[in-house]
Amino acid sequence: MIPLRIIESERDGFDEPVVELWRDDDFIGMVFWDGDLAVVQVYSDEDGDVFDLGAAELLRTVELAEAIVTPEEFMLDTGGMVALGESSDDDEGDDWSQEHPATLALVGEFDPLAAHRNADGEGFFPLDVAAEFIRRCDELDLAVVEMEGFDLEGPVLKPRPNLNLTVRVPGVDDWSVFRPAANAMALDTLKDWPTRVTLVIAFVVQQPDGEAFVA
């Protein structure tokens, strides 16, 4: 089955971007923001017949489209994750003694290699560093569970919604299986992303105990 692709567009009458859904040259439908929720419209083909779409692919595509069209004030919070180096109300100064040893090792090695770090402490890594970051996570028994691409143009970060990965391995609870699968998926995905010099990558990493952190 020909894979779905999305095209972000601006349309009159819409305050937020509209995401068009295409399969090859066939317009499938679109996703847009309507008041307080994302709406999906799916159309029949030019002959009036229905489109047969893979359920898993459709869900992934619509999830990405929803993230693109949703206004910032409606975005879900990070589920309590804190960026490395970011303080929270529960922090006691710069005491890192309670951090997982693998996390400390990763931070020590890669903090200086970030091309940019925002006010919240989130790091953005060049492509060559990003690939090594994933490999090192695997060596340290950590798993990359989210990955997002941006273009760093001078001091300005520009999101690239099409460059986004959230790792899901349904039915796999064994960490020794999940961790290498997640990192392999992240590395394979990164290889398919553009190689332009402005591209930088942000990561969410999971520890063996289930805790996740923004790198």
C-alpha positions in Angstrom: 0.0 0.0 0.0 1.4 3.4 -1.0 2.3 5.3 2.2 0.5 8.5 3.3 2.3 11.8 3.3 1.3 15.1 4.8 1.6 18.7 3.5 1.3 21.6 5.9 -0.5 24.6 4.4 -2.0 27.9 5.3 -5.7 28.5 4.2 -8.0 31.5 4.4 -10.4 31.2 7.2 -8.1 29.1 9.4 -6.1 30.6 12.3 -3.8 27.5 12.5 -2.0 25.5 9.8 -4.0 23.0 7.9 -2.4 19.6 7.2 -3.4 17.9 4.0 -3.3 14.1 3.8 -2.1 12.6 0.5 -1.3 9.2 -0.9 0.7 9.6 -4.1 -1.3 12.0 -6.2 -4.6 11.3 -4.4 -5.9 13.9 -1.9 -7.2 11.8 1.1 -8.4 14.6 3.4 -7.2 17.1 5.9 -6.7 17.8 9.6 -7.4 21.3 11.1 -8.1 23.0 14.4 -11.7 23.8 15.1 -12.3 25.8 18.3 -11.0 23.3 20.9 -10.1 20.2 19.1 -8.4 18.8 16.0 -10.8 17.6 13.3 -10.1 15.1 10.6 -11.9 15.2 7.3 -11.5 12.2 4.9 -12.9 12.3 1.4 -13.8 9.7 -1.2 -11.7 9.4 -4.3 -12.5 11.1 -7.7 -14.8 8.2 -8.6 -16.8 8.4 -5.4 -15.2 5.3 -3.9 -13.7 5.0 -0.5 -10.0 4.9 0.3 -8.6 1.8 2.0 -6.0 3.0 4.6 -3.8 1.1 6.9 -5.1 1.7 10.4 -1.7 1.9 12.1 -0.2 4.2 9.5 -3.4 6.4 9.6 -3.2 6.7 13.3 0.5 7.7 13.2 -0.1 10.2 10.5 -3.1 11.8 12.1 -1.3 12.0 15.5 1.5 13.9 13.8 -1.0 16.2 11.9 -2.8 16.9 15.2 0.5 18.0 16.8 1.0 20.4 13.9 -2.4 22.0 14.0 -2.9 22.2 17.7 -2.2 25.7 19.2 0.5 25.9 21.7 -1.9 26.7 24.6 -3.7 23.4 24.0 -0.6 21.2 23.9 -0.3 18.6 26.6 2.4 19.1 29.2 5.5 16.9 29.3 4.1 14.5 31.9 6.5 15.7 34.6 9.7 15.3 32.7 12.4 17.8 33.4 15.2 18.8 31.0 18.7 17.9 32.2 20.1 21.0 33.9 16.6 22.4 34.5 15.6 23.1 38.1 12.2 22.2 39.6 10.6 22.9 42.9 11.8 19.5 44.2 15.5 20.1 43.2 18.0 20.8 46.0 20.5 23.1 44.3 22.8 21.2 41.9 22.7 17.9 43.8 22.9 15.1 41.2 23.4 12.4 43.7 20.0 10.8 43.1 20.3 10.6 39.3 20.7 7.2 37.6 24.4 6.5 37.0 23.8 5.9 33.2 22.1 9.3 33.0 25.0 11.0 34.7 27.5 9.3 32.3 25.4 10.4 29.3 25.1 14.0 30.5 28.8 14.2 31.3 29.8 13.1 27.8 27.2 15.0 25.7 26.3 18.2 27.5 29.4 20.0 25.9 28.4 18.7 22.5 25.0 20.4 22.2 24.8 22.9 19.4 22.2 24.8 21.3 20.5 24.6 24.7 17.3 26.5 25.4 16.2 28.3 28.6 14.6 25.2 30.0 17.9 23.2 29.6 16.8 21.2 26.6 19.7 20.3 24.3 19.8 20.2 20.5 22.5 18.1 18.9 24.1 18.2 15.4 23.5 15.2 13.2 26.8 13.5 13.7 26.6 14.0 17.4 23.0 12.8 17.4 23.9 9.4 15.8 26.6 8.9 18.4 24.2 9.9 21.2 21.8 7.1 20.2 24.6 4.5 20.1 25.9 5.7 23.5 22.4 5.4 25.0 22.4 1.8 23.9 25.8 1.1 25.4 24.6 2.7 28.7 21.4 0.7 28.8 19.2 3.8 28.0 16.6 4.1 25.3 15.8 7.0 23.0 12.0 7.2 23.1 11.3 10.5 21.4 13.3 12.4 18.8 12.5 15.7 17.1 14.3 17.7 14.4 14.7 21.5 14.2 16.7 23.9 12.0 19.1 26.1 14.0 19.5 29.3 12.0 21.7 31.6 14.0 20.1 31.8 17.4 16.6 30.8 16.1 15.2 27.3 16.4 12.7 26.4 13.7 10.5 23.3 14.4 10.2 20.7 11.6 7.0 18.8 12.5 7.6 16.2 9.8 10.9 15.2 11.6 9.4 13.6 14.7 9.6 10.1 16.2 7.8 8.7 19.2 8.9 5.1 19.8 6.2 2.5 20.4 6.9 -1.2 20.7 3.4 -2.6 21.5 3.3 -5.7 23.7 7.0 -5.5 24.6 7.6 -5.1 28.4 11.0 -6.7 28.6 13.6 -3.9 28.9 16.3 -6.0 27.3 14.1 -6.3 24.2 12.6 -2.8 24.2 15.8 -0.8 24.7 17.7 -2.2 21.6 14.5 -2.0 19.5 13.9 1.6 20.5 17.5 2.7 19.8 17.6 0.8 16.4 14.3 2.5 15.4 15.7 5.9 16.4 19.0 5.3 14.5 17.2 4.0 11.4 14.8 7.0 11.4 17.7 9.5 11.8 19.4 8.0 8.7 16.4 9.0 6.7 16.3 12.6 7.8 17.9 15.4 5.8 21.6 15.9 6.2 21.7 19.7 6.0 24.1 21.4 8.4 21.4 23.5 10.1 19.5 20.4 11.3 19.7 19.7 15.1 18.0 16.9 17.1 16.3 16.9 20.5 15.9 13.7 22.5 13.8 12.2 25.3 15.6 9.3 26.9 14.2 6.6 29.1 16.0 4.8 31.9 15.6 1.1 32.8 13.5 2.1 35.8 11.0 3.8 33.5 11.9 7.4 34.3 12.3 9.6 31.3 14.3 12.8 30.8 14.8 15.5 28.2 18.4 15.4 27.1 
